[in-house]
Amino acid sequence: MKAGVRNKLTGTILEIKEGDIMSEVVIQTGESQITSVMTTDSLKEAGFKVGNKATALIKAINVVLIK
């Protein structure tokens, strides 16, 4: 799959919180975690499972950095 996104973080799915309409997927990427919220239909269609590899594509106009 090709996407016009420069910020790509690959990791392992740690946790899935599945709801009736929306679901939350947590990915471990190195020392950090990324959380994605999607419809439960999209979650099922993608076939994500805990332990799977996944890539977070991040496209945002604002990214806050701290030190």
Jmol script that loads the backbone (N, CA, C; Angstrom):
load data "model"
ATOM      1  N   MET A   1       0.839  -1.178   0.000  1.00  0.00           N
ATOM      2  CA  MET A   1       0.000   0.000   0.000  1.00  0.00           C
ATOM      3  C   MET A   1       0.884   1.241   0.000  1.00  0.00           C
ATOM      4  N   LYS A   2       0.622   2.186  -0.881  1.00  0.00           N
ATOM      5  CA  LYS A   2       1.366   3.431  -0.936  1.00  0.00           C
ATOM      6  C   LYS A   2       0.541   4.533  -0.293  1.00  0.00           C
ATOM      7  N   ALA A   3       1.233   5.422   0.419  1.00  0.00           N
ATOM      8  CA  ALA A   3       0.569   6.556   1.053  1.00  0.00           C
ATOM      9  C   ALA A   3       1.520   7.745   1.038  1.00  0.00           C
ATOM     10  N   GLY A   4       0.963   8.935   0.858  1.00  0.00           N
ATOM     11  CA  GLY A   4       1.764  10.152   0.836  1.00  0.00           C
ATOM     12  C   GLY A   4       1.968  10.697   2.242  1.00  0.00           C
ATOM     13  N   VAL A   5       2.534   9.881   3.108  1.00  0.00           N
ATOM     14  CA  VAL A   5       2.748  10.268   4.499  1.00  0.00           C
ATOM     15  C   VAL A   5       4.213  10.017   4.835  1.00  0.00           C
ATOM     16  N   ARG A   6       4.876  10.997   5.412  1.00  0.00           N
ATOM     17  CA  ARG A   6       6.297  10.849   5.721  1.00  0.00           C
ATOM     18  C   ARG A   6       6.557  10.246   7.089  1.00  0.00           C
ATOM     19  N   ASN A   7       5.638  10.406   8.013  1.00  0.00           N
ATOM     20  CA  ASN A   7       5.844   9.938   9.387  1.00  0.00           C
ATOM     21  C   ASN A   7       5.257   8.550   9.551  1.00  0.00           C
ATOM     22  N   LYS A   8       6.126   7.560   9.555  1.00  0.00           N
ATOM     23  CA  LYS A   8       5.717   6.159   9.651  1.00  0.00           C
ATOM     24  C   LYS A   8       6.438   5.502  10.817  1.00  0.00           C
ATOM     25  N   LEU A   9       5.668   4.932  11.740  1.00  0.00           N
ATOM     26  CA  LEU A   9       6.243   4.246  12.897  1.00  0.00           C
ATOM     27  C   LEU A   9       5.695   2.830  12.938  1.00  0.00           C
ATOM     28  N   THR A  10       6.593   1.848  12.849  1.00  0.00           N
ATOM     29  CA  THR A  10       6.179   0.446  12.850  1.00  0.00           C
ATOM     30  C   THR A  10       6.420  -0.151  14.224  1.00  0.00           C
ATOM     31  N   GLY A  11       5.481  -0.975  14.641  1.00  0.00           N
ATOM     32  CA  GLY A  11       5.605  -1.614  15.938  1.00  0.00           C
ATOM     33  C   GLY A  11       4.714  -2.828  16.052  1.00  0.00           C
ATOM     34  N   THR A  12       4.513  -3.264  17.281  1.00  0.00           N
ATOM     35  CA  THR A  12       3.715  -4.449  17.575  1.00  0.00           C
ATOM     36  C   THR A  12       2.466  -4.037  18.343  1.00  0.00           C
ATOM     37  N   ILE A  13       1.319  -4.602  17.958  1.00  0.00           N
ATOM     38  CA  ILE A  13       0.072  -4.292  18.644  1.00  0.00           C
ATOM     39  C   ILE A  13       0.101  -4.915  20.035  1.00  0.00           C
ATOM     40  N   LEU A  14      -0.028  -4.049  21.053  1.00  0.00           N
ATOM     41  CA  LEU A  14       0.005  -4.485  22.450  1.00  0.00           C
ATOM     42  C   LEU A  14      -1.391  -4.765  22.992  1.00  0.00           C
ATOM     43  N   GLU A  15      -2.352  -3.940  22.591  1.00  0.00           N
ATOM     44  CA  GLU A  15      -3.668  -4.001  23.207  1.00  0.00           C
ATOM     45  C   GLU A  15      -4.730  -3.515  22.231  1.00  0.00           C
ATOM     46  N   ILE A  16      -5.890  -4.142  22.287  1.00  0.00           N
ATOM     47  CA  ILE A  16      -7.047  -3.705  21.508  1.00  0.00           C
ATOM     48  C   ILE A  16      -8.227  -3.617  22.457  1.00  0.00           C
ATOM     49  N   LYS A  17      -8.840  -2.426  22.523  1.00  0.00           N
ATOM     50  CA  LYS A  17     -10.059  -2.227  23.301  1.00  0.00           C
ATOM     51  C   LYS A  17     -11.196  -2.069  22.294  1.00  0.00           C
ATOM     52  N   GLU A  18     -11.986  -3.118  22.157  1.00  0.00           N
ATOM     53  CA  GLU A  18     -13.028  -3.148  21.142  1.00  0.00           C
ATOM     54  C   GLU A  18     -14.364  -2.716  21.727  1.00  0.00           C
ATOM     55  N   GLY A  19     -14.996  -1.730  21.107  1.00  0.00           N
ATOM     56  CA  GLY A  19     -16.307  -1.255  21.521  1.00  0.00           C
ATOM     57  C   GLY A  19     -17.352  -1.582  20.475  1.00  0.00           C
ATOM     58  N   ASP A  20     -18.584  -1.207  20.743  1.00  0.00           N
ATOM     59  CA  ASP A  20     -19.662  -1.465  19.796  1.00  0.00           C
ATOM     60  C   ASP A  20     -19.452  -0.709  18.483  1.00  0.00           C
ATOM     61  N   ILE A  21     -19.033   0.561  18.592  1.00  0.00           N
ATOM     62  CA  ILE A  21     -18.892   1.398  17.402  1.00  0.00           C
ATOM     63  C   ILE A  21     -17.433   1.766  17.133  1.00  0.00           C
ATOM     64  N   MET A  22     -16.695   2.141  18.176  1.00  0.00           N
ATOM     65  CA  MET A  22     -15.305   2.561  18.037  1.00  0.00           C
ATOM     66  C   MET A  22     -14.392   1.622  18.816  1.00  0.00           C
ATOM     67  N   SER A  23     -13.148   1.500  18.351  1.00  0.00           N
ATOM     68  CA  SER A  23     -12.148   0.658  19.010  1.00  0.00           C
ATOM     69  C   SER A  23     -10.830   1.411  19.105  1.00  0.00           C
ATOM     70  N   GLU A  24      -9.999   0.999  20.061  1.00  0.00           N
ATOM     71  CA  GLU A  24      -8.705   1.613  20.297  1.00  0.00           C
ATOM     72  C   GLU A  24      -7.624   0.545  20.141  1.00  0.00           C
ATOM     73  N   VAL A  25      -6.569   0.882  19.394  1.00  0.00           N
ATOM     74  CA  VAL A  25      -5.457  -0.040  19.162  1.00  0.00           C
ATOM     75  C   VAL A  25      -4.180   0.636  19.652  1.00  0.00           C
ATOM     76  N   VAL A  26      -3.423  -0.055  20.504  1.00  0.00           N
ATOM     77  CA  VAL A  26      -2.178   0.481  21.049  1.00  0.00           C
ATOM     78  C   VAL A  26      -1.017  -0.292  20.437  1.00  0.00           C
ATOM     79  N   ILE A  27      -0.047   0.460  19.870  1.00  0.00           N
ATOM     80  CA  ILE A  27       1.130  -0.135  19.234  1.00  0.00           C
ATOM     81  C   ILE A  27       2.371   0.276  20.018  1.00  0.00           C
ATOM     82  N   GLN A  28       3.259  -0.677  20.289  1.00  0.00           N
ATOM     83  CA  GLN A  28       4.555  -0.387  20.905  1.00  0.00           C
ATOM     84  C   GLN A  28       5.553  -0.144  19.788  1.00  0.00           C
ATOM     85  N   THR A  29       6.133   1.066  19.758  1.00  0.00           N
ATOM     86  CA  THR A  29       7.133   1.414  18.747  1.00  0.00           C
ATOM     87  C   THR A  29       8.400   1.837  19.473  1.00  0.00           C
ATOM     88  N   GLY A  30       9.336   0.942  19.611  1.00  0.00           N
ATOM     89  CA  GLY A  30      10.547   1.250  20.367  1.00  0.00           C
ATOM     90  C   GLY A  30      10.201   1.464  21.824  1.00  0.00           C
ATOM     91  N   GLU A  31      10.587   2.619  22.372  1.00  0.00           N
ATOM     92  CA  GLU A  31      10.295   2.937  23.774  1.00  0.00           C
ATOM     93  C   GLU A  31       8.934   3.595  23.953  1.00  0.00           C
ATOM     94  N   SER A  32       8.263   3.921  22.876  1.00  0.00           N
ATOM     95  CA  SER A  32       7.003   4.669  22.939  1.00  0.00           C
ATOM     96  C   SER A  32       5.828   3.837  22.470  1.00  0.00           C
ATOM     97  N   GLN A  33       4.646   4.327  22.816  1.00  0.00           N
ATOM     98  CA  GLN A  33       3.409   3.703  22.365  1.00  0.00           C
ATOM     99  C   GLN A  33       2.601   4.708  21.565  1.00  0.00           C
ATOM    100  N   ILE A  34       1.919   4.210  20.542  1.00  0.00           N
ATOM    101  CA  ILE A  34       1.024   5.013  19.715  1.00  0.00           C
ATOM    102  C   ILE A  34      -0.364   4.413  19.876  1.00  0.00           C
ATOM    103  N   THR A  35      -1.371   5.265  20.067  1.00  0.00           N
ATOM    104  CA  THR A  35      -2.747   4.801  20.178  1.00  0.00           C
ATOM    105  C   THR A  35      -3.543   5.320  18.997  1.00  0.00           C
ATOM    106  N   SER A  36      -4.274   4.433  18.359  1.00  0.00           N
ATOM    107  CA  SER A  36      -5.127   4.792  17.232  1.00  0.00           C
ATOM    108  C   SER A  36      -6.578   4.443  17.573  1.00  0.00           C
ATOM    109  N   VAL A  37      -7.490   5.321  17.199  1.00  0.00           N
ATOM    110  CA  VAL A  37      -8.917   5.070  17.375  1.00  0.00           C
ATOM    111  C   VAL A  37      -9.526   4.924  15.992  1.00  0.00           C
ATOM    112  N   MET A  38     -10.313   3.871  15.817  1.00  0.00           N
ATOM    113  CA  MET A  38     -10.950   3.605  14.524  1.00  0.00           C
ATOM    114  C   MET A  38     -12.307   2.964  14.764  1.00  0.00           C
ATOM    115  N   THR A  39     -13.104   2.898  13.723  1.00  0.00           N
ATOM    116  CA  THR A  39     -14.380   2.215  13.877  1.00  0.00           C
ATOM    117  C   THR A  39     -14.117   0.725  14.078  1.00  0.00           C
ATOM    118  N   THR A  40     -15.009   0.081  14.796  1.00  0.00           N
ATOM    119  CA  THR A  40     -14.868  -1.357  15.030  1.00  0.00           C
ATOM    120  C   THR A  40     -14.993  -2.125  13.722  1.00  0.00           C
ATOM    121  N   ASP A  41     -15.818  -1.626  12.798  1.00  0.00           N
ATOM    122  CA  ASP A  41     -15.910  -2.252  11.477  1.00  0.00           C
ATOM    123  C   ASP A  41     -14.565  -2.223  10.762  1.00  0.00           C
ATOM    124  N   SER A  42     -13.848  -1.081  10.834  1.00  0.00           N
ATOM    125  CA  SER A  42     -12.525  -0.972  10.205  1.00  0.00           C
ATOM    126  C   SER A  42     -11.530  -1.908  10.866  1.00  0.00           C
ATOM    127  N   LEU A  43     -11.604  -2.023  12.192  1.00  0.00           N
ATOM    128  CA  LEU A  43     -10.722  -2.927  12.926  1.00  0.00           C
ATOM    129  C   LEU A  43     -10.912  -4.357  12.451  1.00  0.00           C
ATOM    130  N   LYS A  44     -12.156  -4.772  12.344  1.00  0.00           N
ATOM    131  CA  LYS A  44     -12.448  -6.143  11.907  1.00  0.00           C
ATOM    132  C   LYS A  44     -12.037  -6.363  10.455  1.00  0.00           C
ATOM    133  N   GLU A  45     -12.277  -5.362   9.607  1.00  0.00           N
ATOM    134  CA  GLU A  45     -11.918  -5.471   8.187  1.00  0.00           C
ATOM    135  C   GLU A  45     -10.402  -5.600   8.016  1.00  0.00           C
ATOM    136  N   ALA A  46      -9.637  -4.852   8.824  1.00  0.00           N
ATOM    137  CA  ALA A  46      -8.174  -4.907   8.740  1.00  0.00           C
ATOM    138  C   ALA A  46      -7.622  -6.203   9.328  1.00  0.00           C
ATOM    139  N   GLY A  47      -8.369  -6.812  10.246  1.00  0.00           N
ATOM    140  CA  GLY A  47      -7.924  -8.078  10.834  1.00  0.00           C
ATOM    141  C   GLY A  47      -6.824  -7.932  11.869  1.00  0.00           C
ATOM    142  N   PHE A  48      -6.725  -6.744  12.501  1.00  0.00           N
ATOM    143  CA  PHE A  48      -5.696  -6.531  13.519  1.00  0.00           C
ATOM    144  C   PHE A  48      -5.918  -7.442  14.715  1.00  0.00           C
ATOM    145  N   LYS A  49      -4.815  -8.003  15.223  1.00  0.00           N
ATOM    146  CA  LYS A  49      -4.822  -8.856  16.414  1.00  0.00           C
ATOM    147  C   LYS A  49      -3.631  -8.473  17.284  1.00  0.00           C
ATOM    148  N   VAL A  50      -3.752  -8.668  18.591  1.00  0.00           N
ATOM    149  CA  VAL A  50      -2.634  -8.426  19.503  1.00  0.00           C
ATOM    150  C   VAL A  50      -1.452  -9.294  19.053  1.00  0.00           C
ATOM    151  N   GLY A  51      -0.268  -8.687  19.001  1.00  0.00           N
ATOM    152  CA  GLY A  51       0.941  -9.385  18.558  1.00  0.00           C
ATOM    153  C   GLY A  51       1.288  -9.143  17.102  1.00  0.00           C
ATOM    154  N   ASN A  52       0.321  -8.645  16.301  1.00  0.00           N
ATOM    155  CA  ASN A  52       0.582  -8.338  14.896  1.00  0.00           C
ATOM    156  C   ASN A  52       1.513  -7.133  14.773  1.00  0.00           C
ATOM    157  N   LYS A  53       2.281  -7.085  13.700  1.00  0.00           N
ATOM    158  CA  LYS A  53       3.026  -5.882  13.343  1.00  0.00           C
ATOM    159  C   LYS A  53       2.045  -4.920  12.677  1.00  0.00           C
ATOM    160  N   ALA A  54       2.223  -3.631  12.941  1.00  0.00           N
ATOM    161  CA  ALA A  54       1.386  -2.600  12.323  1.00  0.00           C
ATOM    162  C   ALA A  54       2.224  -1.344  12.165  1.00  0.00           C
ATOM    163  N   THR A  55       1.853  -0.526  11.199  1.00  0.00           N
ATOM    164  CA  THR A  55       2.536   0.742  10.973  1.00  0.00           C
ATOM    165  C   THR A  55       1.557   1.884  11.166  1.00  0.00           C
ATOM    166  N   ALA A  56       1.941   2.838  12.003  1.00  0.00           N
ATOM    167  CA  ALA A  56       1.149   4.044  12.225  1.00  0.00           C
ATOM    168  C   ALA A  56       1.616   5.089  11.222  1.00  0.00           C
ATOM    169  N   LEU A  57       0.696   5.583  10.418  1.00  0.00           N
ATOM    170  CA  LEU A  57       0.979   6.657   9.472  1.00  0.00           C
ATOM    171  C   LEU A  57       0.435   7.939  10.090  1.00  0.00           C
ATOM    172  N   ILE A  58       1.314   8.909  10.344  1.00  0.00           N
ATOM    173  CA  ILE A  58       0.907  10.118  11.055  1.00  0.00           C
ATOM    174  C   ILE A  58       1.019  11.309  10.124  1.00  0.00           C
ATOM    175  N   LYS A  59      -0.128  11.939   9.892  1.00  0.00           N
ATOM    176  CA  LYS A  59      -0.164  13.132   9.050  1.00  0.00           C
ATOM    177  C   LYS A  59      -0.891  14.211   9.846  1.00  0.00           C
ATOM    178  N   ALA A  60      -0.133  15.180  10.318  1.00  0.00           N
ATOM    179  CA  ALA A  60      -0.698  16.234  11.150  1.00  0.00           C
ATOM    180  C   ALA A  60       0.008  17.548  10.848  1.00  0.00           C
ATOM    181  N   ILE A  61      -0.709  18.650  10.978  1.00  0.00           N
ATOM    182  CA  ILE A  61      -0.066  19.940  10.753  1.00  0.00           C
ATOM    183  C   ILE A  61       0.620  20.447  12.011  1.00  0.00           C
ATOM    184  N   ASN A  62       0.256  19.909  13.171  1.00  0.00           N
ATOM    185  CA  ASN A  62       0.890  20.306  14.418  1.00  0.00           C
ATOM    186  C   ASN A  62       1.423  19.087  15.158  1.00  0.00           C
ATOM    187  N   VAL A  63       2.706  19.103  15.461  1.00  0.00           N
ATOM    188  CA  VAL A  63       3.324  18.077  16.285  1.00  0.00           C
ATOM    189  C   VAL A  63       4.090  18.815  17.372  1.00  0.00           C
ATOM    190  N   VAL A  64       3.769  18.548  18.624  1.00  0.00           N
ATOM    191  CA  VAL A  64       4.417  19.235  19.746  1.00  0.00           C
ATOM    192  C   VAL A  64       5.597  18.393  20.212  1.00  0.00           C
ATOM    193  N   LEU A  65       6.757  18.998  20.293  1.00  0.00           N
ATOM    194  CA  LEU A  65       7.962  18.331  20.779  1.00  0.00           C
ATOM    195  C   LEU A  65       8.318  18.898  22.154  1.00  0.00           C
ATOM    196  N   ILE A  66       8.767  18.014  23.054  1.00  0.00           N
ATOM    197  CA  ILE A  66       9.231  18.462  24.367  1.00  0.00           C
ATOM    198  C   ILE A  66      10.607  17.874  24.631  1.00  0.00           C
ATOM    199  N   LYS A  67      11.317  18.469  25.568  1.00  0.00           N
ATOM    200  CA  LYS A  67      12.657  17.982  25.897  1.00  0.00           C
ATOM    201  C   LYS A  67      12.736  17.708  27.376  1.00  0.00           C
TER     202      LYS A  67
END
end "model"
wireframe off; spacefill off
backbone 0.3
color backbone group
